[in-house]
Each structure stands twice: as C-alpha cells, then as structure tokens.
Amino acid sequence: MARTRATIMDIARELGLSKTTVSSALGGSGRISDEKRELIQKTADRLGYVTNRAARSLRVNRIGTIGLHIPPVARSLAFYMDFAFGVTEGAAAADYDVTLFARELTPRMAFQVDGVIAIDPAPGEPLVAALLADGIPTVSVGRYAGPGEERVKGTLEAHHAELQTEVLEHLLDRGRRRPALLAVDDAIASSWAVDTRRTYTDWCVRNGLEPRVHEVGAGASPRDLVAAITHAVDIGGADALVCGAQGQAAQSQIVLESRGIVLGRDLDVVSFAGAATVETGNPLISSIDLAPRAYGKAATELLDAIIREPDGPPVHQWFEGASVLLAR
C-alpha cells in the first residue's frame, strides 16, 4: 500500500503544537521565533511533508510566480544571465516560480504573476508601464522614470557613482590625465547608463580634465569596438580606456596588446561592469564587480517582502554586494 503523505496535522501532533502555528511557520508568516520555525521545517522534511502550493495560493490569494523583465537589447550580456540566476535562486528560497517576459507588450497581455522585477528599465518602457498600471507590485533595479513611476513599490540600486569614482581616482593616482570613456550608446537608456556618463563627465570637470566620450553599443561588433578604441587612443590620445559595457575591457586588452601596447605601462583599462574571470579576475584590468547573482537574489528578497506587505510605503534599498578590484 502506498505511503500516505504527511499533513500539517501530523507535524502538529509530532511537536505538540497547534495546526495554525505549523501552517504559519511553513507558509513564512506569523510571529514565530526562528528556532521554532526551523524545528517545524526540519520535522516537516523528516516526515516527508510536501507543500500543496495550489491550496496555499488560494488561501493567501497568490499565484506563486514572479516575473522578470530584462531589456531585450541587453539579454546577450552575461551580467543579465547571472542576475537572472540570482533571481531564480532567491525565488526558489521563497517558494516562487519565475517567468521571464520575453514578448513585447500586446493589447491583451495578461500578467499572471504576484510581482515583477524590472532590471535597468528604459524610461517609459511600455511593458513596465503596463505592469504598473495593472497594479502589479514592481521592483525596479535601477531607477524607472515614466508612466506610473509613482507606483513602483521598490527600487534597488548599487552605489555606482561611488564605485566608479573610486576607480577613476585610481587612474588619477597612476598619473593618467587623458582617460576616455567608451560609453554605452542610447540603445540602453537605463539610469545606470545615464548616471555612468554623468559620473565620468563630472569627475573630469572636477579634476580639470577634458571629458573624452566615445559611444559604443553594448553588443558592438569587433569592428565597431576596434574603431572606437583606435579613435580614442590614436586620435584622441587617451592614456586610459574606461569601458561601460561588460566584456569590452577584456576585448580592448586583446586589441591593444595585439598592437604592442603594454597594459599598466603604456595605458590602463577599466571596466565599470566587470565580466567574471576575464575582467574581475584580471590583474591588468581595474573593474567593478557588480556581483550579479547576489544582486538578483537581493532583488527577489525585496520583492517578496513587498508582496507580503502590499500596503507598505515605497522602499528604496542600496545593494551592498558590489566591489572594486584595482589593477596592480
């Protein structure tokens, strides 16, 4: 005969607790100490209790799924893939599934989610605007500006300006007086892209340096990147390259070294969004490690808190997991 699946009543009898206490602990609600909640969970695991998500969703009026919106133009970048993995890890811990919004907005699109994380949304991004108009709890990673911005329930940002300034100051300490910015072009109009250009320009002005901005697409072809590097170094006389898009610093290293330029001696290279190993682990490149997996998990934790307290005020949080790695 098949073994009957354990129930909440079985766990309650085992521990001498009420059914309500056990149910609240397993559902992540109620005023229960961490020690008791852990004991209840361990007992549930030992007895083979399996959550009936459908029944629980009906009780708490939830679907059990959160959405993730990534700008279509940026989906090929490893940062966003790693961020998405962080979201799924955080979602699994909070008992959600994850839906990636891959389609463009359509007139009859229905949003079957409890909440949404939108990373680097462009101003007025139609899908984000529609989510907000529909009353879907939304966390914006990076600031959102556009229709419904007052309805954004949570905003999560890294300390980009402080981190970028630290890297730029390192260049100045090394005697670099002509750093050029390979800026992400207008195809990605997120607050991060706009703030990055402003941070660089303001820093140059404060230090009496000439801003040297060269626009390069986040997904620029090797030919376009080589053209930008050539213009910055050969024509503009840059003694350092500051790369906005992930991966472009490592590609710049290949181009420069193929021309006999020695990094660290002849020219410095910086990444404002370091790619794992090739940039954040590269001793010749100064980089900012944005810790995308931890970033994604933090966004999920913020969204989960908002879903649990839907009537709370809007929340702004700083992500503290990013760090600077300076070239030796």
TASULCOR-V46329 format. One record per residue. RES is the residue in one small letter. PSI is psi in whole degrees, 0 to 359 (* if undefined). D_FIRST is the distance of its C-alpha to the first C-alpha in Angstrom with 1 decimal. Layout:
res=RES psi=PSI d_first=D_FIRST
res=RES psi=PSI d_first=D_FIRST
//
This chain:
res=m psi=137 d_first=0.0
res=a psi=144 d_first=3.8
res=r psi=130 d_first=6.4
res=t psi=136 d_first=8.9
res=r psi=139 d_first=12.2
res=a psi=148 d_first=15.0
res=t psi=173 d_first=17.8
res=i psi=324 d_first=21.5
res=m psi=323 d_first=21.3
res=d psi=317 d_first=19.0
res=i psi=318 d_first=21.8
res=a psi=316 d_first=24.5
res=r psi=320 d_first=23.3
res=e psi=321 d_first=22.9
res=l psi=353 d_first=26.5
res=g psi=33 d_first=28.1
res=l psi=168 d_first=29.2
res=s psi=156 d_first=29.4
res=k psi=322 d_first=27.0
res=t psi=317 d_first=30.2
res=t psi=315 d_first=31.1
res=v psi=315 d_first=27.7
res=s psi=317 d_first=27.8
res=s psi=318 d_first=31.4
res=a psi=315 d_first=30.8
res=l psi=335 d_first=28.0
res=g psi=358 d_first=30.2
res=g psi=20 d_first=33.2
res=s psi=182 d_first=35.3
res=g psi=158 d_first=36.7
res=r psi=87 d_first=39.0
res=i psi=138 d_first=36.8
res=s psi=154 d_first=38.0
res=d psi=323 d_first=37.0
res=e psi=315 d_first=35.8
res=k psi=321 d_first=33.5
res=r psi=319 d_first=32.2
res=e psi=319 d_first=31.5
res=l psi=316 d_first=29.6
res=i psi=318 d_first=27.5
res=q psi=318 d_first=26.7
res=k psi=321 d_first=25.9
res=t psi=319 d_first=23.5
res=a psi=318 d_first=21.8
res=d psi=319 d_first=21.6
res=r psi=323 d_first=20.2
res=l psi=353 d_first=17.5
res=g psi=28 d_first=16.6
res=y psi=135 d_first=18.2
res=v psi=127 d_first=19.1
res=t psi=133 d_first=22.1
res=n psi=89 d_first=22.0
res=r psi=319 d_first=25.4
res=a psi=315 d_first=26.0
res=a psi=317 d_first=25.6
res=r psi=321 d_first=27.7
res=s psi=322 d_first=30.3
res=l psi=321 d_first=30.8
res=r psi=319 d_first=31.2
res=v psi=7 d_first=33.8
res=n psi=46 d_first=35.3
res=r psi=158 d_first=34.7
res=i psi=327 d_first=33.7
res=g psi=18 d_first=32.4
res=t psi=139 d_first=34.9
res=i psi=156 d_first=38.3
res=g psi=157 d_first=41.0
res=l psi=126 d_first=43.3
res=h psi=122 d_first=46.8
res=i psi=134 d_first=48.8
res=p psi=128 d_first=52.3
res=p psi=323 d_first=52.0
res=v psi=343 d_first=55.2
res=a psi=1 d_first=53.6
res=r psi=345 d_first=50.1
res=s psi=350 d_first=51.3
res=l psi=136 d_first=52.2
res=a psi=328 d_first=49.9
res=f psi=315 d_first=50.3
res=y psi=328 d_first=48.5
res=m psi=314 d_first=45.6
res=d psi=321 d_first=45.2
res=f psi=317 d_first=45.6
res=a psi=322 d_first=42.7
res=f psi=320 d_first=40.5
res=g psi=321 d_first=41.4
res=v psi=315 d_first=40.5
res=t psi=324 d_first=37.0
res=e psi=315 d_first=36.5
res=g psi=322 d_first=37.7
res=a psi=318 d_first=35.6
res=a psi=320 d_first=32.4
res=a psi=330 d_first=33.2
res=a psi=7 d_first=33.8
res=d psi=44 d_first=30.7
res=y psi=153 d_first=32.8
res=d psi=168 d_first=32.8
res=v psi=133 d_first=36.3
res=t psi=126 d_first=38.3
res=l psi=123 d_first=41.5
res=f psi=102 d_first=44.2
res=a psi=341 d_first=45.6
res=r psi=157 d_first=47.4
res=e psi=161 d_first=50.7
res=l psi=134 d_first=50.9
res=t psi=157 d_first=50.8
res=p psi=328 d_first=51.9
res=r psi=21 d_first=48.5
res=m psi=131 d_first=46.4
res=a psi=140 d_first=43.6
res=f psi=96 d_first=42.5
res=q psi=65 d_first=38.7
res=v psi=158 d_first=38.8
res=d psi=337 d_first=39.0
res=g psi=171 d_first=41.9
res=v psi=143 d_first=43.9
res=i psi=124 d_first=45.5
res=a psi=114 d_first=48.7
res=i psi=132 d_first=50.3
res=d psi=51 d_first=54.1
res=p psi=138 d_first=54.5
res=a psi=154 d_first=57.8
res=p psi=126 d_first=60.0
res=g psi=17 d_first=59.0
res=e psi=118 d_first=56.1
res=p psi=318 d_first=55.1
res=l psi=318 d_first=51.3
res=v psi=318 d_first=51.6
res=a psi=321 d_first=54.1
res=a psi=320 d_first=51.7
res=l psi=316 d_first=48.8
res=l psi=319 d_first=51.1
res=a psi=331 d_first=52.5
res=d psi=357 d_first=49.0
res=g psi=18 d_first=48.4
res=i psi=125 d_first=45.7
res=p psi=124 d_first=45.8
res=t psi=133 d_first=47.4
res=v psi=125 d_first=48.2
res=s psi=121 d_first=51.1
res=v psi=106 d_first=51.4
res=g psi=153 d_first=55.2
res=r psi=142 d_first=57.1
res=y psi=134 d_first=56.8
res=a psi=124 d_first=60.0
res=g psi=192 d_first=60.1
res=p psi=127 d_first=59.1
res=g psi=8 d_first=56.8
res=e psi=332 d_first=57.3
res=e psi=348 d_first=57.6
res=r psi=357 d_first=54.0
res=v psi=123 d_first=52.6
res=k psi=334 d_first=50.4
res=g psi=140 d_first=50.4
res=t psi=131 d_first=52.6
res=l psi=128 d_first=51.9
res=e psi=147 d_first=54.7
res=a psi=165 d_first=55.6
res=h psi=64 d_first=59.1
res=h psi=313 d_first=60.4
res=a psi=317 d_first=64.1
res=e psi=317 d_first=64.1
res=l psi=315 d_first=62.3
res=q psi=321 d_first=64.5
res=t psi=322 d_first=67.6
res=e psi=318 d_first=66.7
res=v psi=318 d_first=66.5
res=l psi=322 d_first=69.8
res=e psi=326 d_first=71.5
res=h psi=320 d_first=70.5
res=l psi=318 d_first=72.3
res=l psi=319 d_first=75.3
res=d psi=331 d_first=75.3
res=r psi=6 d_first=75.3
res=g psi=12 d_first=78.4
res=r psi=121 d_first=76.9
res=r psi=359 d_first=79.1
res=r psi=55 d_first=78.1
res=p psi=134 d_first=74.3
res=a psi=140 d_first=73.2
res=l psi=121 d_first=70.0
res=l psi=92 d_first=68.0
res=a psi=144 d_first=66.7
res=v psi=133 d_first=63.7
res=d psi=183 d_first=65.3
res=d psi=353 d_first=64.9
res=a psi=329 d_first=61.9
res=i psi=99 d_first=59.8
res=a psi=34 d_first=61.5
res=s psi=166 d_first=59.1
res=s psi=327 d_first=60.4
res=w psi=313 d_first=59.8
res=a psi=318 d_first=62.0
res=v psi=314 d_first=64.7
res=d psi=325 d_first=64.7
res=t psi=313 d_first=64.8
res=r psi=319 d_first=68.0
res=r psi=318 d_first=69.5
res=t psi=314 d_first=68.6
res=y psi=311 d_first=70.3
res=t psi=314 d_first=73.4
res=d psi=320 d_first=73.9
res=w psi=317 d_first=73.6
res=c psi=314 d_first=76.2
res=v psi=317 d_first=78.6
res=r psi=329 d_first=78.3
res=n psi=12 d_first=79.2
res=g psi=29 d_first=82.0
res=l psi=154 d_first=80.2
res=e psi=122 d_first=80.2
res=p psi=134 d_first=76.8
res=r psi=93 d_first=75.9
res=v psi=127 d_first=73.1
res=h psi=119 d_first=71.9
res=e psi=133 d_first=69.1
res=v psi=131 d_first=66.4
res=g psi=147 d_first=63.3
res=a psi=327 d_first=59.9
res=g psi=38 d_first=59.1
res=a psi=145 d_first=62.6
res=s psi=158 d_first=63.3
res=p psi=323 d_first=64.8
res=r psi=316 d_first=68.1
res=d psi=321 d_first=68.1
res=l psi=317 d_first=67.2
res=v psi=319 d_first=69.9
res=a psi=319 d_first=72.4
res=a psi=318 d_first=71.5
res=i psi=316 d_first=71.8
res=t psi=317 d_first=75.1
res=h psi=319 d_first=76.5
res=a psi=318 d_first=75.4
res=v psi=307 d_first=76.7
res=d psi=320 d_first=79.6
res=i psi=316 d_first=81.0
res=g psi=347 d_first=79.9
res=g psi=28 d_first=80.4
res=a psi=141 d_first=77.1
res=d psi=5 d_first=76.6
res=a psi=144 d_first=72.9
res=l psi=124 d_first=70.1
res=v psi=112 d_first=67.7
res=c psi=126 d_first=64.8
res=g psi=313 d_first=62.8
res=a psi=144 d_first=60.0
res=q psi=136 d_first=57.3
res=g psi=340 d_first=58.1
res=q psi=334 d_first=61.8
res=a psi=317 d_first=63.0
res=a psi=321 d_first=61.4
res=q psi=322 d_first=62.9
res=s psi=322 d_first=66.2
res=q psi=316 d_first=66.2
res=i psi=315 d_first=65.9
res=v psi=313 d_first=68.8
res=l psi=316 d_first=71.0
res=e psi=330 d_first=70.6
res=s psi=342 d_first=71.3
res=r psi=8 d_first=74.6
res=g psi=10 d_first=75.4
res=i psi=130 d_first=74.7
res=v psi=118 d_first=73.4
res=l psi=137 d_first=70.9
res=g psi=335 d_first=71.9
res=r psi=303 d_first=75.5
res=d psi=329 d_first=76.6
res=l psi=145 d_first=74.1
res=d psi=151 d_first=71.0
res=v psi=138 d_first=67.8
res=v psi=144 d_first=65.4
res=s psi=124 d_first=62.0
res=f psi=353 d_first=61.2
res=a psi=74 d_first=57.6
res=g psi=134 d_first=56.9
res=a psi=139 d_first=54.5
res=a psi=138 d_first=52.3
res=t psi=299 d_first=53.8
res=v psi=338 d_first=56.7
res=e psi=306 d_first=58.2
res=t psi=339 d_first=56.6
res=g psi=15 d_first=56.6
res=n psi=118 d_first=60.0
res=p psi=349 d_first=62.8
res=l psi=356 d_first=65.4
res=i psi=127 d_first=64.0
res=s psi=134 d_first=63.9
res=s psi=163 d_first=60.8
res=i psi=119 d_first=58.7
res=d psi=108 d_first=55.0
res=l psi=3 d_first=53.4
res=a psi=62 d_first=50.0
res=p psi=324 d_first=48.2
res=r psi=314 d_first=44.6
res=a psi=325 d_first=45.4
res=y psi=313 d_first=47.4
res=g psi=320 d_first=44.6
res=k psi=319 d_first=42.2
res=a psi=322 d_first=44.9
res=a psi=321 d_first=45.3
res=t psi=319 d_first=41.6
res=e psi=321 d_first=41.7
res=l psi=316 d_first=44.8
res=l psi=318 d_first=43.3
res=d psi=318 d_first=40.1
res=a psi=322 d_first=42.5
res=i psi=320 d_first=44.4
res=i psi=322 d_first=41.4
res=r psi=333 d_first=40.3
res=e psi=69 d_first=43.9
res=p psi=340 d_first=45.2
res=d psi=5 d_first=48.2
res=g psi=164 d_first=49.6
res=p psi=162 d_first=52.9
res=p psi=145 d_first=53.1
res=v psi=134 d_first=52.4
res=h psi=127 d_first=54.3
res=q psi=150 d_first=52.9
res=w psi=134 d_first=54.3
res=f psi=121 d_first=52.1
res=e psi=5 d_first=53.2
res=g psi=350 d_first=51.5
res=a psi=154 d_first=54.2
res=s psi=162 d_first=56.8
res=v psi=135 d_first=60.0
res=l psi=111 d_first=60.4
res=l psi=140 d_first=64.1
res=a psi=147 d_first=65.6
res=r psi=* d_first=67.4
//
